[in-house]
Amino acid sequence: MFTPQGPSLRELAVQGLSSVEHGYDLLADAFDATPFRTSDRLLTAVTRTLEPLGPFDSGLDVCCGTGAGLGVLRAVCAGRVTGVDFSTGMLGRARDAHPGADLVRADALALPFAPVFDLAVSFGAFGHFLPDAQRTLFGQVHASLRPGGTFAFPLPAPPPVGSRLYWILWGFDAAMRVRNAVWRPPFVMYYRTFRLADVRGRLREAGFDVSLTPVETLGRREDGSPRCRLVVARKPQERTA
Ligand SMILES: C[S@@+](CC[C@H](N)C(=O)[O-])C[C@H]1O[C@@H](n2cnc3c(N)ncnc32)[C@H](O)[C@@H]1O
C-alpha cells in the first residue's frame, strides 16, 4: 500500500515517464514506502524456504534496489554479500541500509562478475525484462555462479482469471503498452510476462536444472496449490573426466 511517506501521484507520474534507470533514481528516497519494495513478509518466507537448501557461501542480489534481498542473503550466506543494480539512487539507499555489503552499479544484462557466487537471488524486478531480455539475464546470472551454485527467486501463483487482482494487473500492463507505444524512453514494467512454464524453459536454455519448492509459510490456495513457489535453478557441477 502507498503511505504518506511514499511518493506523490505527480512524482510517480514523472518516474513513469522516465527511463527505468532514471525513474528509480527519482524514486529512490521514497521507494521503501511504496508497495514496489518487496514486503518483509515475503522476504522472511523466502529466507525460511532457503535455509534448508544451504549452506551457502557468497551471495548476489540481482537488481537489489534499496537492498530488500540483501537481508535474505545475510541470513543464509556465510560469505560476502553483494548487491547489483543500475540505479545510483537505489544503490545509495542500499548502502545506507547495508553498510557491510558490496554494492556494484551495473546492468543486469551485462553483469561484471567472474563465476564466484554460491547463491543468487532476485526480488520484484523480473517485470522489467521482456522475454528476450530474460534469456540474457538468466545467462548472465548463470555465468556469475560457481559450478553447483543456485539461483533462487519467489514466483507467486497468478491471480485467478477474472479476479480483481487479475484485472488490475491486466489493466496495468495494457496501460504500459499504450505508454510505451507513444512515449520515449520506454519504461518496461509488465506484470504478466513472467509465467512459470516460460520461465522454467528459459532457465533450462540458460543451462540451469530447475526445481520448485512451495513457500509453505505463505499458505495454499483453495485448490491446494501453493500461493507462492521458490524457483530453485542450479548450475550443474562441472563434469570430471
Ligand atoms: C521494483 S525494484 C525491486 C528492488 C528490490 N529488489 C526489491 O525487491 O525491493 C526493481 C529494481 O530493478 C532495477 N533494475 C531494473 N532493470 C535493471 C537492469 N537492467 N540492470 C540493473 N538493475 C535493474 C531497478 O533499478 C530497481 O532498483
The ligand as an SDF file (V2000), in Angstrom:
LIG
                    3D

 27 29  0  0  0  0  0  0  0  0999 V2000
   10.8910   -2.9100   -8.2270 C   0  0  0  0  0  0  0  0  0  0  0  0
   12.5960   -2.6200   -7.8690 S   0  0  0  0  0  0  0  0  0  0  0  0
   12.9540   -4.0130   -6.8270 C   0  0  0  0  0  0  0  0  0  0  0  0
   14.0560   -3.6920   -5.8430 C   0  0  0  0  0  0  0  0  0  0  0  0
   14.3160   -4.7670   -4.7960 C   0  0  0  0  0  0  0  0  0  0  0  0
   14.8710   -5.9730   -5.4060 N   0  0  0  0  0  0  0  0  0  0  0  0
   13.0640   -5.0940   -4.0090 C   0  0  0  0  0  0  0  0  0  0  0  0
   12.5590   -6.2150   -4.1480 O   0  0  0  0  0  0  0  0  0  0  0  0
   12.5850   -4.2570   -3.2520 O   0  0  0  0  0  0  0  0  0  0  0  0
   13.4330   -3.0650   -9.3760 C   0  0  0  0  0  0  0  0  0  0  0  0
   14.9240   -2.7530   -9.3560 C   0  0  0  0  0  0  0  0  0  0  0  0
   15.4960   -3.3230  -10.5380 O   0  0  0  0  0  0  0  0  0  0  0  0
   16.4920   -2.4420  -11.0230 C   0  0  0  0  0  0  0  0  0  0  0  0
   16.7060   -2.7530  -12.4420 N   0  0  0  0  0  0  0  0  0  0  0  0
   15.7810   -2.8330  -13.4220 C   0  0  0  0  0  0  0  0  0  0  0  0
   16.3560   -3.1700  -14.5880 N   0  0  0  0  0  0  0  0  0  0  0  0
   17.6780   -3.3300  -14.3250 C   0  0  0  0  0  0  0  0  0  0  0  0
   18.8030   -3.6970  -15.1160 C   0  0  0  0  0  0  0  0  0  0  0  0
   18.6860   -3.9680  -16.4270 N   0  0  0  0  0  0  0  0  0  0  0  0
   20.0100   -3.7700  -14.5220 N   0  0  0  0  0  0  0  0  0  0  0  0
   20.1620   -3.5000  -13.1930 C   0  0  0  0  0  0  0  0  0  0  0  0
   19.1410   -3.1360  -12.3970 N   0  0  0  0  0  0  0  0  0  0  0  0
   17.9020   -3.0660  -12.9550 C   0  0  0  0  0  0  0  0  0  0  0  0
   15.9280   -1.0600  -10.7710 C   0  0  0  0  0  0  0  0  0  0  0  0
   16.9260   -0.0640  -10.7710 O   0  0  0  0  0  0  0  0  0  0  0  0
   15.2730   -1.2580   -9.4020 C   0  0  0  0  0  0  0  0  0  0  0  0
   16.1620   -0.9600   -8.3530 O   0  0  0  0  0  0  0  0  0  0  0  0
  1  2  1  0
  2  3  1  0
  2 10  1  0
  3  4  1  0
  4  5  1  0
  5  6  1  0
  5  7  1  0
  7  8  2  0
  7  9  1  0
 10 11  1  0
 11 12  1  0
 11 26  1  0
 12 13  1  0
 13 14  1  0
 13 24  1  0
 14 15  1  0
 14 23  1  0
 15 16  2  0
 16 17  1  0
 17 18  1  0
 17 23  2  0
 18 19  1  0
 18 20  2  0
 20 21  1  0
 21 22  2  0
 22 23  1  0
 24 25  1  0
 24 26  1  0
 26 27  1  0
M  CHG  2   2   1   9  -1
M  END
$$$$
